[in-house]
Amino acid sequence: MADFSDPVGPPTHVGVVDPDQDLNGDGVPDTVVVHPGSPMSEMLHGFLDEPSTAVVSDFDGDGIADHITAFEDDGGYSAWQLVSGDDAGWTVTDRGSL
């Protein structure tokens, strides 16, 4: 998996296209599941080193993803959070194996 724990430069913006799940319970769809080979999987190329399934969420409703969790075929996973401010960029918040 790509390591975004020490981001360099401006954050990469990933749009959340046609969200269909409401993970934070506010009644507004904020999450989409991205499968290998789907058009949105190309947008996640820097996060996914091999064909993977990812859960992409926009919890603040601005149309830009602020959380991505990617699941690899071997059971590994990584989660990233988009951080703003002086340390703007993607930061790994969790990583492991299922």
C-alpha positions, 0 to 999 in steps of 0.5 A: 500500500502507498504510505501517506503518513508523511504527506508532501505538498498540497492534499490530493482531492478525491471527489466522492461520486454518487455516494450511496451509504450514510455512515455518519447517520445524518441522513445524507449519503456520504460514502461510496464503495469502489471496486477494482476496475471501476471508473473511480478506482483510477482516481485512487491510484496513489492509495491502491498499489494493487487491485483493491476495494476501497470505502471513500467517505465525505463526512463534511459534505463538501464533495471531496473525500476526507476518509478512505479505507482500502482493503487488499486481496490478501486481507491487509487494509489501510485507512487515511484521513484528509488533514487540513491546516499547516499539516494538510495532506493525507495521514494514515490513521490505521493499518493492519490485516483482517 
